[in-house]
């Protein structure tokens, strides 16, 4: 065949092939008109180009609870590419903490009922003098699952902020009142009027070292700014910020705050509608605190001595430390000393004299001049003498019985050897045991 004829044949074959393939190219749908192709293209683009984090929040405030990041980002990316409908990360939940100061009072009962109706719990910063007169309300607060905090004993600014030792005394006084009612020591502390303008660095430092968590607030409902604040105004102030991830709301349940109770249901409903969960303050959480004001920093208050700090602050921290409780069973009565409420020295239990005696119905009278403690318990009168390291039991018409015992003066508290104390007042120990959960002494 001639060369020219061969070229013509090749051209015809190529032309026929082009005519046959033209319909395929002409009728292939564009991705936007083809759902399957469009989905394939979207997945390919999503896998190739990372998107901004779905849970990014323009609010700069840090979340209370952090969501742990994935340890395998490649797997996470592949999964999101395969399942585009679930690419969004779960947003950290917004949380509001309802806190109530100055109770308990007649208003507290109304507040508790409202919280129960809505299935919500709160944190109550109680005053010691009010807790003494209304112990049944302290019990009700605790039994309903709320948290109790310490708001000092009498709320008297001039006393509380005159010196740290006065503030400390009121904290310990209220703490013991609450412990006697509930069996639990409040670890949360709120300063009357808040810390701003009142606390200097000494207050913050020593309370932290003693194991307490000082809590101010992020939102003030304004229910105590003046007398007779109406419920509508309280509601408006309390819910002015519904965007923050964490809200610690200040309210009051003291006498005269009926309007706060009236506003409370509406406050709860607004926060719920805004997507908030409700929780109680945690003593182990990061504190919410105001800064030290220039006025408080320049107040010139003399800090406690090193000796006072050593005797009061360090031992107090042990009250909140983990450990085994010491259960004392004397006759048909029983009490429990938490870790920090007793110590072990040279294999011997040491206990605070007043705490043990008064829990079993006895009395202790303190002689500040001699630093002696006079015990009246079980029909016997015993003097604890730290200078002579002796317990002296008085007997009517007979010679006093003296026995040597280890006695320590820690702060203003006398600590004595438990065995010697029990034997002297007529309750000799019968058994001593230690289990995985507790230590126990039976006497009588």
C-alpha positions as CSV (number, residue, x, y, z in Angstrom):
1,X,0.0,0.0,0.0
2,X,1.3,3.4,-0.8
3,X,2.3,5.8,2.0
4,X,-0.3,8.3,1.1
5,X,-3.0,5.6,1.3
6,X,-1.8,4.5,4.8
7,X,-2.0,8.1,6.1
8,X,-5.5,8.5,4.9
9,X,-6.5,5.2,6.7
10,X,-5.0,6.4,10.0
11,X,-6.8,9.7,9.8
12,X,-10.2,7.9,9.2
13,X,-9.6,5.7,12.3
14,X,-8.8,8.7,14.5
15,X,-11.8,10.6,13.3
16,X,-14.1,7.7,14.0
17,X,-12.7,7.3,17.5
18,X,-13.3,11.0,18.3
19,X,-16.9,10.8,17.1
20,X,-17.5,7.8,19.3
21,X,-16.1,9.4,22.6
22,X,-17.7,12.8,22.1
23,X,-21.1,11.9,23.7
24,X,-19.4,10.6,26.8
25,X,-17.7,14.0,27.4
26,X,-20.7,16.0,26.3
27,X,-23.1,14.3,28.8
28,X,-21.0,13.8,31.9
29,X,-22.9,15.9,34.6
30,X,-21.2,18.8,36.4
31,X,-20.7,18.2,40.1
32,X,-23.2,20.8,41.1
33,X,-25.9,19.0,39.1
34,X,-24.8,15.5,40.4
35,X,-25.3,14.9,44.1
36,X,-23.0,12.0,44.3
37,X,-20.2,13.8,42.6
38,X,-20.8,17.0,44.7
39,X,-20.6,15.0,47.9
40,X,-17.4,13.3,46.7
41,X,-15.9,16.7,45.9
42,X,-16.9,18.2,49.3
43,X,-15.4,15.3,51.2
44,X,-12.2,15.6,49.2
45,X,-11.9,19.3,49.9
46,X,-12.8,18.9,53.6
47,X,-10.0,16.3,54.0
48,X,-7.5,18.5,52.2
49,X,-8.3,21.8,53.9
50,X,-8.6,22.0,57.7
51,X,-11.5,24.1,59.0
52,X,-11.5,26.4,62.0
53,X,-12.3,24.7,65.3
54,X,-16.1,24.5,65.5
55,X,-16.2,25.3,69.2
56,X,-14.1,28.4,69.1
57,X,-15.7,31.1,71.3
58,X,-15.1,34.8,70.9
59,X,-15.5,35.1,74.7
60,X,-12.0,35.3,76.1
61,X,-12.9,34.0,79.5
62,X,-11.5,30.5,80.2
63,X,-13.9,27.6,80.5
64,X,-14.4,26.1,83.9
65,X,-14.1,22.5,82.7
66,X,-11.8,21.8,79.8
67,X,-12.5,19.2,77.2
68,X,-9.5,16.9,76.7
69,X,-8.0,17.3,73.2
70,X,-7.7,14.1,71.0
71,X,-4.3,12.4,71.3
72,X,-4.7,11.2,67.6
73,X,-5.4,14.3,65.4
74,X,-4.9,12.3,62.2
75,X,-7.6,9.8,63.1
76,X,-9.9,12.6,64.2
77,X,-9.5,14.4,60.9
78,X,-10.1,11.2,59.0
79,X,-13.2,10.5,61.0
80,X,-14.6,14.1,60.5
81,X,-14.0,13.7,56.8
82,X,-15.9,10.5,56.7
83,X,-18.7,11.8,58.9
84,X,-19.1,15.5,58.1
85,X,-22.4,15.7,60.0
86,X,-20.6,15.3,63.3
87,X,-17.6,17.5,62.8
88,X,-18.5,20.0,65.5
89,X,-16.9,19.5,68.9
90,X,-19.1,19.7,72.0
91,X,-19.1,23.2,73.5
92,X,-18.2,23.4,77.2
93,X,-21.4,23.9,79.1
94,X,-22.0,27.3,80.7
95,X,-22.4,27.1,84.5
96,X,-24.0,29.3,87.1
97,X,-23.3,29.0,90.8
98,X,-26.1,30.4,93.0
99,X,-24.7,31.7,96.3
100,X,-26.6,33.0,99.3
101,X,-25.1,35.1,102.1
102,X,-26.1,36.1,105.6
103,X,-28.4,33.3,106.5
104,X,-30.0,31.3,107.7
105,X,-33.2,33.2,108.3
106,X,-36.9,32.8,107.6
107,X,-36.1,33.6,104.0
108,X,-33.8,30.5,103.8
109,X,-36.7,28.2,104.0
110,X,-38.4,29.8,101.0
111,X,-35.1,29.7,99.0
112,X,-34.7,26.0,99.8
113,X,-38.2,25.2,98.6
114,X,-37.6,27.1,95.3
115,X,-34.3,25.3,94.7
116,X,-36.0,21.9,95.4
117,X,-38.9,22.8,93.0
118,X,-36.4,23.5,90.2
119,X,-34.0,20.6,91.0
120,X,-31.2,23.1,91.6
121,X,-28.6,23.3,94.4
122,X,-26.9,26.4,95.8
123,X,-24.0,27.4,98.1
124,X,-24.9,29.0,101.4
125,X,-22.4,31.2,103.2
126,X,-23.8,31.2,106.7
127,X,-23.2,33.4,109.7
128,X,-22.3,31.6,113.0
129,X,-24.7,33.6,115.1
130,X,-27.6,32.8,112.8
131,X,-26.6,29.1,112.6
132,X,-26.7,28.9,116.4
133,X,-30.3,30.2,116.5
134,X,-31.6,28.2,113.5
135,X,-29.7,24.9,113.5
136,X,-32.6,23.1,111.9
137,X,-32.1,25.3,108.8
138,X,-28.4,24.4,108.6
139,X,-29.5,20.8,108.7
140,X,-32.0,21.4,106.0
141,X,-29.5,23.1,103.8
142,X,-27.1,20.2,104.1
143,X,-29.7,17.4,103.7
144,X,-31.0,18.9,100.5
145,X,-27.5,18.5,98.9
146,X,-26.4,22.1,99.1
147,X,-23.0,23.3,100.1
148,X,-22.4,25.3,103.3
149,X,-19.7,28.0,103.4
150,X,-18.3,30.2,106.2
151,X,-19.4,33.9,106.3
152,X,-17.8,34.6,109.8
153,X,-19.8,34.8,113.0
154,X,-21.3,38.3,113.3
155,X,-20.6,40.2,110.0
156,X,-19.1,43.1,111.9
157,X,-16.7,44.9,109.6
158,X,-15.0,47.0,112.3
159,X,-14.1,43.8,114.1
160,X,-13.3,41.5,111.2
161,X,-11.0,43.9,109.4
162,X,-9.2,45.3,112.4
163,X,-6.8,42.4,112.4
164,X,-6.4,38.9,110.9
165,X,-6.5,37.2,114.2
166,X,-10.0,38.6,114.9
167,X,-11.2,37.4,111.5
168,X,-9.6,34.0,112.2
169,X,-11.4,33.7,115.5
170,X,-14.8,34.2,113.9
171,X,-14.0,31.8,111.1
172,X,-13.1,29.1,113.6
173,X,-16.1,29.9,115.8
174,X,-18.6,29.5,112.9
175,X,-16.7,26.5,111.6
176,X,-17.2,24.7,114.9
177,X,-20.9,25.6,115.1
178,X,-21.5,24.2,111.6
179,X,-19.4,21.1,112.4
180,X,-21.5,20.4,115.5
181,X,-24.7,20.5,113.5
182,X,-23.7,18.8,110.2
183,X,-20.5,16.9,111.1
184,X,-18.6,18.7,108.3
185,X,-16.2,21.7,108.5
186,X,-16.9,24.3,105.9
187,X,-13.8,24.9,103.8
188,X,-15.3,27.6,101.6
189,X,-15.0,31.2,103.1
190,X,-16.6,34.4,101.9
191,X,-15.7,37.7,103.5
192,X,-18.6,39.9,104.5
193,X,-18.7,42.7,101.9
194,X,-16.3,40.8,99.7
195,X,-12.5,40.8,99.9
196,X,-12.1,44.1,97.9
197,X,-11.3,46.9,100.2
198,X,-11.1,44.6,103.2
199,X,-8.5,41.9,102.6
200,X,-4.8,42.6,102.4
201,X,-2.3,40.0,101.2
202,X,-2.0,38.6,104.7
203,X,-5.6,37.5,104.8
204,X,-5.4,35.8,101.5
205,X,-2.1,34.1,102.2
206,X,-2.9,32.8,105.7
207,X,-6.4,31.5,104.8
208,X,-5.0,29.6,101.9
209,X,-2.2,28.1,104.0
210,X,-4.8,27.1,106.6
211,X,-6.7,25.1,103.9
212,X,-9.5,27.4,103.1
213,X,-10.8,28.5,99.7
214,X,-11.9,32.2,99.7
215,X,-14.7,32.9,97.2
216,X,-15.9,36.2,96.0
217,X,-18.4,36.5,93.0
218,X,-18.5,37.5,89.4
219,X,-22.1,38.9,89.3
220,X,-23.8,40.9,92.1
221,X,-27.6,40.7,92.0
222,X,-27.6,44.1,93.9
223,X,-30.1,42.8,96.4
224,X,-28.2,44.3,99.3
225,X,-27.1,47.6,97.8
226,X,-29.9,49.4,99.7
227,X,-32.9,48.5,101.7
228,X,-36.0,47.3,99.9
229,X,-34.5,46.5,96.5
230,X,-37.5,45.3,94.4
231,X,-37.6,41.8,92.9
232,X,-37.7,43.2,89.3
233,X,-34.5,45.1,89.8
234,X,-32.8,42.0,91.4
235,X,-33.8,39.9,88.4
236,X,-32.5,42.5,86.0
237,X,-29.1,42.8,87.7
238,X,-28.7,39.0,88.3
239,X,-29.3,38.2,84.7
240,X,-27.5,41.1,83.0
241,X,-24.8,38.8,81.8
242,X,-26.0,35.6,80.1
243,X,-22.9,35.1,77.9
244,X,-20.1,34.3,80.4
245,X,-19.1,30.7,80.6
246,X,-19.0,30.8,84.4
247,X,-21.2,33.0,86.6
248,X,-20.8,33.1,90.4
249,X,-24.0,35.0,91.4
250,X,-24.3,36.8,94.7
251,X,-27.7,36.7,96.4
252,X,-28.8,37.0,100.0
253,X,-31.1,34.9,102.2
254,X,-30.7,36.9,105.4
255,X,-33.6,38.5,107.2
256,X,-35.3,41.2,105.1
257,X,-34.4,39.7,101.7
258,X,-37.9,38.4,100.8
259,X,-37.6,40.1,97.4
260,X,-34.5,37.9,96.6
261,X,-36.7,34.8,97.1
262,X,-39.4,36.4,94.9
263,X,-36.9,37.0,92.1
264,X,-35.2,33.6,92.4
265,X,-37.6,31.5,90.3
266,X,-37.3,34.0,87.4
267,X,-33.6,34.1,87.8
268,X,-33.4,30.3,87.5
269,X,-35.7,30.2,84.5
270,X,-33.7,32.9,82.6
271,X,-30.4,31.1,83.2
272,X,-31.9,27.8,82.1
273,X,-33.3,29.4,79.0
274,X,-29.8,30.8,78.2
275,X,-28.3,27.3,78.4
276,X,-26.8,27.3,81.8
277,X,-26.3,24.3,84.1
278,X,-26.4,24.9,87.8
279,X,-23.8,23.7,90.3
280,X,-22.4,24.2,93.8
281,X,-19.0,25.7,94.5
282,X,-16.2,23.2,95.0
283,X,-13.6,23.9,97.8
284,X,-11.0,22.3,95.5
285,X,-11.7,24.5,92.5
286,X,-9.8,27.6,91.5
287,X,-10.9,30.5,93.7
288,X,-12.8,33.5,92.5
289,X,-11.2,36.5,94.2
290,X,-11.0,40.2,93.9
291,X,-7.6,41.9,93.9
292,X,-6.2,43.7,96.9
293,X,-7.3,47.3,96.9
294,X,-4.7,50.1,97.5
295,X,-6.7,51.1,100.6
296,X,-6.5,47.6,102.1
297,X,-2.8,47.3,101.2
298,X,-2.0,50.6,102.9
299,X,-4.2,50.0,106.1
300,X,-1.0,49.2,108.1
301,X,-2.5,46.2,109.9
302,X,0.2,44.3,111.8
303,X,0.4,40.7,110.7
304,X,0.3,37.8,113.2
305,X,3.6,36.7,114.7
306,X,5.5,33.8,113.4
307,X,4.8,31.9,116.6
308,X,1.0,32.5,116.2
309,X,1.1,31.3,112.6
310,X,3.0,28.2,113.5
311,X,0.5,27.4,116.3
312,X,-2.6,28.0,114.3
313,X,-2.2,28.0,110.5
314,X,-0.2,24.9,109.8
315,X,-2.1,22.6,112.2
316,X,-5.4,23.9,110.7
317,X,-4.5,22.7,107.2
318,X,-4.3,19.2,108.5
319,X,-8.1,19.3,109.2
320,X,-8.7,19.2,105.5
321,X,-6.0,16.7,104.6
322,X,-6.9,13.2,103.6
323,X,-6.4,10.4,106.2
324,X,-8.3,8.1,108.5
325,X,-10.7,9.4,111.1
326,X,-10.4,8.5,114.8
327,X,-13.6,7.1,116.2
328,X,-14.1,7.4,119.9
329,X,-16.7,5.2,121.6
330,X,-17.1,6.1,125.3
331,X,-19.9,4.2,127.0
332,X,-22.9,4.4,124.8
333,X,-21.8,7.6,123.0
334,X,-19.6,7.9,119.9
335,X,-17.9,10.7,118.0
336,X,-15.5,11.0,115.2
337,X,-12.3,13.1,115.0
338,X,-11.3,14.0,111.4
339,X,-7.7,13.9,110.3
340,X,-6.1,17.0,111.8
341,X,-8.4,16.8,114.8
342,X,-6.0,14.4,116.4
343,X,-2.4,13.5,116.1
344,X,-0.1,10.6,116.9
345,X,3.0,11.4,118.9
346,X,5.4,8.5,119.9
347,X,2.6,6.0,119.2
348,X,0.1,7.8,121.4
349,X,-3.1,9.6,120.4
350,X,-3.1,13.3,121.2
351,X,-6.5,15.0,121.1
352,X,-7.8,18.6,121.7
353,X,-9.1,18.6,125.3
354,X,-12.2,20.9,124.8
355,X,-13.4,19.2,121.6
356,X,-13.3,15.7,123.0
357,X,-14.8,16.5,126.4
358,X,-17.6,18.7,125.1
359,X,-18.7,16.2,122.5
360,X,-19.3,13.7,125.3
361,X,-21.3,16.2,127.3
362,X,-18.6,17.5,129.6
363,X,-17.4,21.1,130.2
364,X,-14.0,22.7,129.9
365,X,-13.2,26.0,131.6
366,X,-10.1,27.9,130.4
367,X,-7.9,29.8,132.8
368,X,-6.1,32.4,130.6
369,X,-3.7,33.4,133.5
370,X,-2.3,29.9,134.2
371,X,-3.1,28.3,130.8
372,X,-4.8,25.5,132.6
373,X,-8.0,23.8,131.6
374,X,-10.5,22.7,134.2
375,X,-12.6,19.6,133.1
376,X,-15.9,18.6,134.5
377,X,-16.9,15.2,133.0
378,X,-18.5,12.1,134.3
379,X,-18.9,13.5,137.8
380,X,-15.2,14.2,138.1
381,X,-13.3,17.5,138.1
382,X,-9.8,17.4,136.5
383,X,-7.3,20.1,135.9
384,X,-5.0,19.9,132.9
385,X,-1.7,21.6,133.7
386,X,0.6,22.1,130.6
387,X,3.4,23.6,132.7
388,X,3.7,20.5,135.0
389,X,2.5,18.1,132.3
390,X,0.0,16.7,134.7
391,X,-3.7,15.8,135.0
392,X,-4.9,16.5,138.6
393,X,-8.2,14.9,139.6
394,X,-9.8,16.6,142.6
395,X,-11.7,14.5,145.2
396,X,-14.0,15.8,147.8
397,X,-12.5,15.3,151.3
398,X,-9.5,13.3,149.9
399,X,-6.1,13.9,148.4
400,X,-6.1,14.8,144.8
401,X,-4.9,12.2,142.3
402,X,-2.1,13.3,140.0
403,X,-0.8,11.6,136.9
404,X,1.8,12.6,134.4
405,X,0.7,13.1,130.9
406,X,1.9,14.7,127.7
407,X,0.1,18.1,127.3
408,X,0.7,20.6,124.5
409,X,-0.6,24.1,124.1
410,X,-1.3,24.7,120.4
411,X,-2.6,28.2,119.9
412,X,-5.2,28.6,122.6
413,X,-6.1,24.9,122.7
414,X,-4.8,22.2,125.1
415,X,-4.0,18.9,123.5
416,X,-3.6,15.9,125.9
417,X,-2.9,12.2,125.7
418,X,-6.1,10.4,125.0
419,X,-5.5,7.3,127.1
420,X,-4.5,9.3,130.2
421,X,-7.5,11.6,129.8
422,X,-10.0,8.7,129.6
423,X,-8.5,6.8,132.5
424,X,-8.5,9.9,134.7
425,X,-12.2,10.6,134.1
426,X,-13.2,7.0,134.7
427,X,-13.4,5.6,131.2
428,X,-10.4,3.4,130.7
429,X,-9.8,2.2,127.1
430,X,-11.0,-1.3,126.4
431,X,-9.7,-1.8,122.9
432,X,-7.8,0.0,120.1
433,X,-8.1,-1.0,116.5
434,X,-7.1,0.2,113.0
435,X,-8.8,-0.8,109.8
436,X,-8.4,0.4,106.2
437,X,-11.0,3.0,106.8
438,X,-10.7,4.2,110.4
439,X,-8.9,4.1,113.7
440,X,-11.1,3.3,116.7
441,X,-10.8,3.5,120.5
442,X,-13.5,1.9,122.7
443,X,-13.6,3.0,126.4
444,X,-16.0,2.8,129.3
